[in-house]
Amino acid sequence: MPTITRDMSKGQLVALAFGQDAVAASQTDVQIPVAAAEASQVVAGYVAPWSGYIVAVAASLSAAATAGTLTVGATIGGTEVAASTITIATETEKSATVLRTAGQFAAGAVIGCEITSSGTWDGTSSDLAAQVYVVFNVEGI
């Protein structure tokens, strides 16, 4: 049986989905809940079954703001990975890639996403969908 390598062609890339409706102003390092169909969903992350690393973050808003800024970034165990932070002003979509060495995590880590919005953020009727893309190291399974 061949050994599994860390090639992307092995299907190890996974998108973890998060969301927040009616993005409020003046939020600081608020963990975004896992995207689900229930409005009361409050689970703030996914438990990693294997070690791995964060490779990208993407976000989209249902409507653009005209003032203020919003930042979205991946978290490991509730701590934001600075290299993953994206800043959104008047656009509705934004993404960024992350160097593999910047967002490494161990099996059992909770992978999440957090948001910070300025006090002047006026996109308060916008809904946010965010994705954290991770590559899992699945050797040996």
C-alpha positions in Angstrom: 0.0 0.0 0.0 1.5 3.4 -1.0 2.2 6.0 1.7 -0.1 9.0 1.7 1.9 12.2 1.1 1.0 15.8 1.8 -0.1 16.4 -1.8 -3.2 18.4 -2.2 -4.4 15.8 -4.7 -5.0 13.4 -1.8 -8.2 15.2 -0.8 -6.9 16.7 2.5 -8.1 20.2 1.9 -11.2 21.0 3.9 -13.3 24.1 4.1 -14.7 24.9 7.6 -17.8 27.1 7.4 -18.8 29.9 9.9 -21.4 32.6 9.8 -22.9 35.6 11.5 -26.2 37.3 10.6 -26.7 41.1 11.0 -23.0 41.8 11.6 -23.0 44.4 14.4 -20.6 47.3 14.9 -18.0 47.4 17.7 -17.3 43.7 18.0 -13.8 42.7 19.3 -12.4 39.2 18.8 -15.8 37.6 18.7 -15.8 33.9 17.8 -18.1 33.3 14.9 -20.3 30.3 15.3 -20.2 27.3 13.0 -22.5 27.8 10.1 -25.8 25.9 10.6 -29.4 26.2 9.8 -30.4 27.2 13.3 -30.3 30.8 14.3 -29.5 29.8 17.9 -26.3 27.9 16.9 -23.4 28.8 19.2 -20.7 26.1 18.6 -17.6 28.2 18.0 -15.3 25.7 16.2 -14.4 22.4 14.8 -12.2 19.8 16.6 -9.4 18.7 14.3 -9.2 14.9 14.1 -5.6 15.2 12.7 -2.8 17.7 12.9 -2.6 20.2 10.0 -2.4 23.8 9.0 -4.5 26.7 7.9 -4.0 27.6 4.3 -6.6 30.3 3.5 -9.5 32.4 4.8 -12.4 33.7 2.8 -15.4 35.8 3.6 -18.4 37.2 1.8 -21.1 39.6 2.9 -24.7 39.8 1.7 -24.3 43.6 1.3 -21.5 46.0 1.3 -20.9 48.6 4.0 -20.2 52.2 3.2 -18.2 53.0 6.3 -16.0 51.3 8.9 -14.0 48.1 8.7 -14.4 44.4 9.6 -11.6 41.9 10.1 -12.0 38.1 9.9 -9.3 35.6 10.9 -8.9 32.0 11.7 -8.3 30.9 15.3 -6.6 27.9 16.9 -7.9 27.2 20.4 -9.5 30.7 20.4 -6.3 32.6 19.5 -6.3 34.3 16.2 -3.7 33.4 13.6 -2.4 36.9 12.7 -1.3 35.8 9.2 -4.8 34.8 8.4 -6.6 38.1 9.1 -8.4 39.8 6.2 -9.8 43.3 6.4 -13.1 44.2 4.7 -14.2 47.7 4.0 -16.6 48.4 1.2 -16.2 45.1 -0.7 -18.5 42.1 -0.3 -15.9 39.4 -0.9 -12.3 38.9 0.3 -9.9 36.1 0.7 -6.2 35.5 1.6 -3.9 32.6 1.6 -1.7 31.7 4.6 1.8 30.2 4.6 1.6 26.7 5.9 4.1 27.4 8.7 1.9 30.3 10.1 -1.1 28.3 11.2 -0.1 24.8 12.3 -2.2 22.9 14.7 -2.2 19.6 16.5 -4.8 16.9 16.5 -7.5 17.9 19.0 -7.2 21.6 18.4 -10.4 23.6 18.0 -10.3 25.5 14.7 -12.5 28.6 14.7 -13.0 32.0 13.1 -13.3 35.4 14.8 -14.5 38.8 13.8 -13.7 42.4 14.8 -15.7 45.3 13.6 -15.1 49.0 14.0 -17.5 51.3 15.8 -18.2 53.0 12.5 -19.1 49.8 10.7 -22.4 50.5 9.0 -23.0 47.1 7.4 -25.2 46.0 10.3 -27.8 44.5 8.0 -25.2 42.4 6.2 -24.9 38.6 6.9 -21.4 37.1 6.9 -20.3 33.7 5.5 -16.6 32.9 6.3 -14.6 29.8 5.5 -11.3 28.6 7.0 -9.5 26.3 4.7 -7.3 23.7 6.4 -5.1 20.8 5.2 -5.1 17.8 7.4 -2.1 15.5 7.7 -3.8 12.1 7.3 -0.7 9.8 7.1 -1.2 6.4 8.6 -5.0 6.0 8.1 
